[in-house]
């Protein structure tokens, strides 16, 4: 199964145009071959997209659509994604190196996101608030106007959908800037959106560098909201610039999420959950369970089981359906991952497995790295504090609930947490004690569009998904409607 990759045209302001910005080389991480050279957006392209988006979003024909009418576009986009999921998955695997199994699931989840947001939109209610005078009071939600989504390379179609679907549902225009390492799959999303008949200008795709295209979107005064998913430092910079123009931002940032295995856990369930939590997506996941705490009584037994299971993982080509660990996105990213591991070893960490590139013909030219487990450091070590965004796990022992909650929270991030135990009450106490946006109990990395997602501390601000996810793209307006029919007494 192969498909034609998108050609060198960006979907800007309702038309396919050659970008006037710098060329972006997209490579296939499984073998290093060149996918496409895509000319990114220039500042002129961004300005054109903004101008057309302003016109489109204020067009009475769009503004006067009722929610159920606007929802029809979202359903059409959902159907378009689902009908071409195989093609979208192929392009995303070529773009990112992710396994075809995972990209297929991501494409279908993106379809689900549009469908859910369409359905949620149809059922959202404004409020008639309790009146405190001779008037009616309403609280209504309205579109913000022109908005932007800035996304990372690790799960583009899913993170794009999580921004574009609620933004359009809310009645906005949205300009999408994907990461430079994954410029292709968002063009597939544009193809589907164009086919849905969405009025031109409401959606544009602007690949290009963060410091140029991204920055313009953040600082342009016409943009009324930015939803950003990416690294914490970039997010912090965006928040600063947004503060200048008092623009709301949503920031989905990095993580160093603890996974906790208590002595009473089902060890097979825990081993499978830990492996999936940290090594699926080759660890390139914001929610990767990259800090593992194992209760001291089972530490040796559990760690040896885990190491054996890790060594049995199938590292392979993105299009091999048996592959569990695919290549990393880019050689530069692998170099970063390797540097983290080298530093940990220099600081005294013990290498339990991995720590090297796999050898053999299958791996030639590809950006492969073996799943790696480190131990023998305490929670203050750099390897326990910094996000690596690769297949690297650090294991630490703990004594009891209090100890593991303290260690788990002793980190700048607060994105997610996994807890494995047979004791429901203990799971509940730890879940409530941990500082994180999402906690999984006896499972990990399950996702539902109906359940809000986001982080605390350095992992971000704001929530995506869920019915409230649409409201995050709207402004609330209060309306007072006089019932007295009389002049105001003050003026008498
Ligand atoms: P990144 O922060 O380098 O880039 C993310 C996006 O921001 C890209 O499109 C990039 O071009 C753009 N960008 C860069 N500089 C910018 C600037 N100055 N102004 C505006 N935009 C700018 O992140 P990445 O390397 O693409 O992705 C990995 C990071 O994303 C990890 O830290 C990961 O944890 C995080 N992430 C978080 C979530 C979440 O939901 N919390 C999900 C996925 C990834």
Boltz pocket constraint, residues with backbone or C-beta under 6 A from the ligand:
constraints:
  - pocket:
      binder: B
      contacts: [[A, 150], [A, 151], [A, 152], [A, 153], [A, 154], [A, 155], [A, 177], [A, 178], [A, 179], [A, 180], [A, 208], [A, 209], [A, 210], [A, 211], [A, 213], [A, 214], [A, 215], [A, 218], [A, 229], [A, 230], [A, 231], [A, 232], [A, 234], [A, 235], [A, 237], [A, 238], [A, 251], [A, 252], [A, 253], [A, 254], [A, 255], [A, 285], [A, 286], [A, 287], [A, 387], [A, 389], [A, 415], [A, 455], [A, 459], [A, 460]]
      max_distance: 6.0
